[in-house]
Amino acid sequence: MVHAISLLCSVFLSMNWGLGGFGGDGRQPVGNAPAEHLRQYDAVYLGNAEDKTIYLTFDAGYEDGHMAKILDVLKEKEVKAAFFIVGHYVESEPDLVRRMAAEGHIIGNHTKNHPDMSKISDPAAFKKELDSLDEMVKQVTGQGTAKYYRPPAGKYTDQNLKLAQKCGYKTVFWSLAYVDWYKDRQPTHEHALEKLTTRIHPGAVVLLHSTSKTNAEILGILIDKYREMGYTFGTLDGLFAK
């Protein structure tokens, strides 16, 4: 009864996506909404616990000079990633957006204006945020975004997930991230690698921010370390196919 009431309340109350239960031994973390609950809305935060596949994703709100390096490394290492971008990024960096598409990466929808989507209950207003970004990407690349949506700042309600589903989108949260977004407080290479390797787990959806200088500098090393640990890299298409 308590669980049912909790789920009912979550339809109307704003939630911030969060994780717990990292064991440092390959154990999958626990999200603040059960995976099976999210699945009914075509939403996920991680993949199969028996599958040592990693899904690499980047959030890109603005350009800080590191995206070209990130794309260079992904190309060199033959890894495909998903980039969740916003309207400002499309407007300011059309060449980099075209490069993402040309090199086979997924361009996901992070909304046009990066609002708190949990405060938007009107279906038309919610849809406009997704459709506007989709149209901007289409004008730049000739094709719209892939039908994957990431709520800005991880703020959502179950109603939001349902609205995204009705718009034809699958919602993608994450199962591994770290504090990498402060421009003037970038983590050291050692700290970043320690966080990202000790907490890695089968089916991990890894969230990195493309504005991080550290991320750009360690990405090649990180990919190599993951492979040495027996992991392979998959795409969101593959994640949802499983």
Contacts in CASP RR format, 6 or more apart in sequence:
PFRMAT RR
TARGET T0000
AUTHOR 0000-0000-0000
METHOD contacts of the structure
MODEL  1
MVHAISLLCSVFLSMNWGLGGFGGDGRQPVGNAPAEHLRQYDAVYLGNAE
DKTIYLTFDAGYEDGHMAKILDVLKEKEVKAAFFIVGHYVESEPDLVRRM
AAEGHIIGNHTKNHPDMSKISDPAAFKKELDSLDEMVKQVTGQGTAKYYR
PPAGKYTDQNLKLAQKCGYKTVFWSLAYVDWYKDRQPTHEHALEKLTTRI
HPGAVVLLHSTSKTNAEILGILIDKYREMGYTFGTLDGLFAK
7 37 0 8 1.000
7 158 0 8 1.000
10 33 0 8 1.000
10 157 0 8 1.000
10 158 0 8 1.000
11 157 0 8 1.000
11 158 0 8 1.000
11 159 0 8 1.000
12 157 0 8 1.000
12 159 0 8 1.000
13 157 0 8 1.000
14 116 0 8 1.000
14 118 0 8 1.000
14 119 0 8 1.000
14 155 0 8 1.000
14 156 0 8 1.000
14 157 0 8 1.000
15 32 0 8 1.000
15 33 0 8 1.000
15 118 0 8 1.000
15 155 0 8 1.000
15 156 0 8 1.000
15 157 0 8 1.000
16 32 0 8 1.000
16 153 0 8 1.000
16 154 0 8 1.000
16 155 0 8 1.000
17 31 0 8 1.000
17 32 0 8 1.000
17 45 0 8 1.000
17 151 0 8 1.000
17 154 0 8 1.000
17 155 0 8 1.000
17 156 0 8 1.000
17 173 0 8 1.000
17 174 0 8 1.000
18 31 0 8 1.000
18 32 0 8 1.000
19 29 0 8 1.000
19 30 0 8 1.000
19 31 0 8 1.000
19 32 0 8 1.000
19 45 0 8 1.000
19 175 0 8 1.000
20 29 0 8 1.000
20 30 0 8 1.000
20 31 0 8 1.000
21 27 0 8 1.000
21 29 0 8 1.000
21 30 0 8 1.000
22 29 0 8 1.000
22 199 0 8 1.000
23 29 0 8 1.000
23 199 0 8 1.000
24 198 0 8 1.000
24 199 0 8 1.000
26 199 0 8 1.000
26 200 0 8 1.000
26 201 0 8 1.000
26 202 0 8 1.000
27 201 0 8 1.000
28 46 0 8 1.000
28 49 0 8 1.000
28 175 0 8 1.000
28 201 0 8 1.000
28 202 0 8 1.000
28 203 0 8 1.000
28 204 0 8 1.000
29 46 0 8 1.000
29 175 0 8 1.000
29 176 0 8 1.000
29 199 0 8 1.000
29 201 0 8 1.000
31 45 0 8 1.000
31 175 0 8 1.000
35 44 0 8 1.000
35 45 0 8 1.000
35 46 0 8 1.000
38 44 0 8 1.000
38 45 0 8 1.000
38 161 0 8 1.000
38 171 0 8 1.000
38 173 0 8 1.000
41 158 0 8 1.000
41 161 0 8 1.000
41 162 0 8 1.000
41 164 0 8 1.000
41 165 0 8 1.000
41 171 0 8 1.000
42 161 0 8 1.000
42 164 0 8 1.000
42 165 0 8 1.000
42 168 0 8 1.000
42 169 0 8 1.000
42 170 0 8 1.000
42 171 0 8 1.000
42 240 0 8 1.000
43 161 0 8 1.000
43 164 0 8 1.000
43 165 0 8 1.000
43 170 0 8 1.000
43 171 0 8 1.000
43 172 0 8 1.000
43 173 0 8 1.000
44 170 0 8 1.000
44 171 0 8 1.000
44 172 0 8 1.000
44 173 0 8 1.000
44 205 0 8 1.000
44 239 0 8 1.000
44 240 0 8 1.000
45 172 0 8 1.000
45 173 0 8 1.000
45 174 0 8 1.000
45 175 0 8 1.000
45 205 0 8 1.000
46 175 0 8 1.000
46 201 0 8 1.000
46 203 0 8 1.000
46 204 0 8 1.000
46 205 0 8 1.000
47 53 0 8 1.000
47 55 0 8 1.000
47 175 0 8 1.000
47 202 0 8 1.000
47 203 0 8 1.000
47 204 0 8 1.000
47 205 0 8 1.000
47 239 0 8 1.000
47 242 0 8 1.000
48 202 0 8 1.000
48 203 0 8 1.000
48 242 0 8 1.000
49 201 0 8 1.000
49 202 0 8 1.000
49 203 0 8 1.000
50 202 0 8 1.000
51 202 0 8 1.000
51 203 0 8 1.000
51 242 0 8 1.000
52 202 0 8 1.000
52 203 0 8 1.000
52 230 0 8 1.000
52 231 0 8 1.000
52 232 0 8 1.000
53 202 0 8 1.000
53 203 0 8 1.000
53 231 0 8 1.000
53 232 0 8 1.000
53 233 0 8 1.000
53 234 0 8 1.000
53 239 0 8 1.000
54 200 0 8 1.000
54 203 0 8 1.000
54 204 0 8 1.000
54 206 0 8 1.000
54 226 0 8 1.000
54 231 0 8 1.000
54 232 0 8 1.000
54 233 0 8 1.000
54 234 0 8 1.000
55 82 0 8 1.000
55 203 0 8 1.000
55 204 0 8 1.000
55 205 0 8 1.000
55 206 0 8 1.000
55 233 0 8 1.000
55 234 0 8 1.000
55 235 0 8 1.000
55 236 0 8 1.000
55 239 0 8 1.000
56 79 0 8 1.000
56 81 0 8 1.000
56 82 0 8 1.000
56 206 0 8 1.000
56 208 0 8 1.000
56 233 0 8 1.000
56 234 0 8 1.000
57 81 0 8 1.000
57 82 0 8 1.000
57 83 0 8 1.000
57 84 0 8 1.000
57 150 0 8 1.000
57 172 0 8 1.000
57 174 0 8 1.000
57 205 0 8 1.000
57 206 0 8 1.000
57 207 0 8 1.000
57 208 0 8 1.000
57 236 0 8 1.000
58 70 0 8 1.000
58 81 0 8 1.000
58 82 0 8 1.000
58 83 0 8 1.000
58 84 0 8 1.000
58 207 0 8 1.000
58 208 0 8 1.000
58 209 0 8 1.000
58 210 0 8 1.000
59 84 0 8 1.000
59 110 0 8 1.000
59 150 0 8 1.000
59 207 0 8 1.000
59 208 0 8 1.000
59 209 0 8 1.000
59 210 0 8 1.000
60 67 0 8 1.000
60 83 0 8 1.000
60 84 0 8 1.000
60 85 0 8 1.000
60 86 0 8 1.000
60 89 0 8 1.000
60 110 0 8 1.000
60 209 0 8 1.000
60 210 0 8 1.000
60 211 0 8 1.000
61 85 0 8 1.000
61 86 0 8 1.000
61 88 0 8 1.000
61 89 0 8 1.000
61 110 0 8 1.000
61 114 0 8 1.000
61 210 0 8 1.000
61 211 0 8 1.000
62 88 0 8 1.000
62 89 0 8 1.000
62 92 0 8 1.000
62 211 0 8 1.000
63 89 0 8 1.000
63 92 0 8 1.000
63 93 0 8 1.000
63 96 0 8 1.000
63 210 0 8 1.000
63 211 0 8 1.000
64 183 0 8 1.000
64 210 0 8 1.000
64 211 0 8 1.000
64 213 0 8 1.000
66 210 0 8 1.000
66 211 0 8 1.000
66 212 0 8 1.000
66 213 0 8 1.000
66 215 0 8 1.000
66 216 0 8 1.000
67 93 0 8 1.000
67 96 0 8 1.000
67 210 0 8 1.000
68 96 0 8 1.000
68 99 0 8 1.000
69 216 0 8 1.000
69 217 0 8 1.000
69 219 0 8 1.000
70 210 0 8 1.000
70 215 0 8 1.000
70 216 0 8 1.000
70 219 0 8 1.000
71 96 0 8 1.000
71 99 0 8 1.000
71 100 0 8 1.000
71 103 0 8 1.000
71 105 0 8 1.000
73 216 0 8 1.000
73 219 0 8 1.000
73 220 0 8 1.000
73 223 0 8 1.000
74 80 0 8 1.000
74 81 0 8 1.000
74 103 0 8 1.000
74 105 0 8 1.000
74 219 0 8 1.000
75 103 0 8 1.000
76 220 0 8 1.000
77 220 0 8 1.000
77 223 0 8 1.000
77 224 0 8 1.000
79 223 0 8 1.000
79 233 0 8 1.000
80 104 0 8 1.000
80 105 0 8 1.000
80 106 0 8 1.000
80 233 0 8 1.000
80 234 0 8 1.000
80 235 0 8 1.000
81 105 0 8 1.000
81 106 0 8 1.000
82 105 0 8 1.000
82 106 0 8 1.000
82 107 0 8 1.000
82 108 0 8 1.000
82 146 0 8 1.000
82 148 0 8 1.000
82 172 0 8 1.000
82 235 0 8 1.000
82 236 0 8 1.000
83 100 0 8 1.000
83 105 0 8 1.000
83 106 0 8 1.000
83 107 0 8 1.000
83 108 0 8 1.000
83 210 0 8 1.000
84 108 0 8 1.000
84 109 0 8 1.000
84 110 0 8 1.000
84 148 0 8 1.000
84 150 0 8 1.000
84 172 0 8 1.000
85 97 0 8 1.000
85 107 0 8 1.000
85 108 0 8 1.000
85 110 0 8 1.000
85 133 0 8 1.000
85 137 0 8 1.000
86 110 0 8 1.000
86 111 0 8 1.000
86 112 0 8 1.000
86 113 0 8 1.000
86 114 0 8 1.000
86 133 0 8 1.000
86 152 0 8 1.000
87 111 0 8 1.000
87 112 0 8 1.000
87 113 0 8 1.000
87 132 0 8 1.000
87 133 0 8 1.000
87 136 0 8 1.000
88 114 0 8 1.000
89 96 0 8 1.000
89 97 0 8 1.000
90 97 0 8 1.000
90 133 0 8 1.000
90 136 0 8 1.000
90 137 0 8 1.000
90 140 0 8 1.000
91 136 0 8 1.000
94 140 0 8 1.000
97 107 0 8 1.000
97 137 0 8 1.000
97 140 0 8 1.000
97 141 0 8 1.000
98 140 0 8 1.000
98 141 0 8 1.000
100 107 0 8 1.000
101 107 0 8 1.000
101 141 0 8 1.000
101 143 0 8 1.000
106 146 0 8 1.000
106 148 0 8 1.000
106 235 0 8 1.000
106 236 0 8 1.000
106 237 0 8 1.000
107 137 0 8 1.000
107 141 0 8 1.000
107 144 0 8 1.000
107 145 0 8 1.000
107 146 0 8 1.000
108 145 0 8 1.000
108 146 0 8 1.000
108 148 0 8 1.000
108 149 0 8 1.000
108 150 0 8 1.000
109 130 0 8 1.000
109 133 0 8 1.000
109 134 0 8 1.000
109 145 0 8 1.000
109 146 0 8 1.000
109 147 0 8 1.000
109 148 0 8 1.000
109 149 0 8 1.000
109 150 0 8 1.000
109 169 0 8 1.000
110 133 0 8 1.000
110 149 0 8 1.000
110 150 0 8 1.000
110 152 0 8 1.000
111 117 0 8 1.000
111 129 0 8 1.000
111 130 0 8 1.000
111 133 0 8 1.000
111 149 0 8 1.000
111 152 0 8 1.000
112 128 0 8 1.000
112 129 0 8 1.000
112 130 0 8 1.000
112 132 0 8 1.000
112 133 0 8 1.000
112 136 0 8 1.000
113 129 0 8 1.000
114 152 0 8 1.000
115 129 0 8 1.000
115 152 0 8 1.000
116 152 0 8 1.000
116 153 0 8 1.000
116 155 0 8 1.000
117 126 0 8 1.000
117 129 0 8 1.000
117 151 0 8 1.000
117 152 0 8 1.000
117 155 0 8 1.000
117 156 0 8 1.000
117 160 0 8 1.000
118 151 0 8 1.000
118 155 0 8 1.000
118 156 0 8 1.000
118 157 0 8 1.000
118 160 0 8 1.000
120 126 0 8 1.000
120 129 0 8 1.000
120 160 0 8 1.000
121 157 0 8 1.000
121 159 0 8 1.000
123 163 0 8 1.000
123 166 0 8 1.000
126 160 0 8 1.000
126 163 0 8 1.000
126 164 0 8 1.000
126 167 0 8 1.000
127 163 0 8 1.000
127 167 0 8 1.000
130 149 0 8 1.000
130 164 0 8 1.000
130 167 0 8 1.000
130 169 0 8 1.000
131 167 0 8 1.000
133 145 0 8 1.000
134 144 0 8 1.000
134 145 0 8 1.000
135 144 0 8 1.000
137 143 0 8 1.000
137 144 0 8 1.000
137 145 0 8 1.000
138 144 0 8 1.000
146 236 0 8 1.000
147 168 0 8 1.000
147 169 0 8 1.000
147 170 0 8 1.000
148 169 0 8 1.000
148 170 0 8 1.000
148 171 0 8 1.000
148 172 0 8 1.000
148 236 0 8 1.000
149 164 0 8 1.000
149 167 0 8 1.000
149 169 0 8 1.000
149 170 0 8 1.000
149 171 0 8 1.000
149 172 0 8 1.000
150 171 0 8 1.000
150 172 0 8 1.000
150 173 0 8 1.000
151 160 0 8 1.000
151 171 0 8 1.000
151 173 0 8 1.000
154 173 0 8 1.000
156 171 0 8 1.000
161 171 0 8 1.000
164 170 0 8 1.000
164 171 0 8 1.000
165 171 0 8 1.000
170 236 0 8 1.000
170 240 0 8 1.000
172 205 0 8 1.000
172 236 0 8 1.000
173 205 0 8 1.000
174 205 0 8 1.000
174 206 0 8 1.000
174 207 0 8 1.000
175 201 0 8 1.000
175 203 0 8 1.000
175 204 0 8 1.000
175 205 0 8 1.000
175 206 0 8 1.000
176 196 0 8 1.000
176 199 0 8 1.000
176 200 0 8 1.000
176 201 0 8 1.000
176 204 0 8 1.000
176 205 0 8 1.000
176 206 0 8 1.000
176 207 0 8 1.000
177 206 0 8 1.000
177 207 0 8 1.000
177 208 0 8 1.000
178 187 0 8 1.000
178 192 0 8 1.000
178 195 0 8 1.000
178 196 0 8 1.000
179 187 0 8 1.000
180 186 0 8 1.000
180 187 0 8 1.000
180 192 0 8 1.000
180 208 0 8 1.000
180 209 0 8 1.000
180 212 0 8 1.000
180 214 0 8 1.000
180 215 0 8 1.000
181 209 0 8 1.000
181 211 0 8 1.000
181 212 0 8 1.000
183 211 0 8 1.000
186 212 0 8 1.000
186 213 0 8 1.000
186 214 0 8 1.000
187 195 0 8 1.000
187 214 0 8 1.000
188 214 0 8 1.000
189 214 0 8 1.000
189 217 0 8 1.000
189 218 0 8 1.000
189 221 0 8 1.000
192 214 0 8 1.000
192 215 0 8 1.000
192 218 0 8 1.000
192 222 0 8 1.000
193 218 0 8 1.000
193 221 0 8 1.000
193 222 0 8 1.000
193 225 0 8 1.000
196 206 0 8 1.000
196 222 0 8 1.000
197 222 0 8 1.000
197 225 0 8 1.000
197 226 0 8 1.000
197 229 0 8 1.000
200 206 0 8 1.000
200 226 0 8 1.000
200 229 0 8 1.000
200 231 0 8 1.000
202 231 0 8 1.000
203 239 0 8 1.000
205 239 0 8 1.000
208 215 0 8 1.000
208 219 0 8 1.000
209 215 0 8 1.000
210 216 0 8 1.000
223 233 0 8 1.000
226 233 0 8 1.000
END
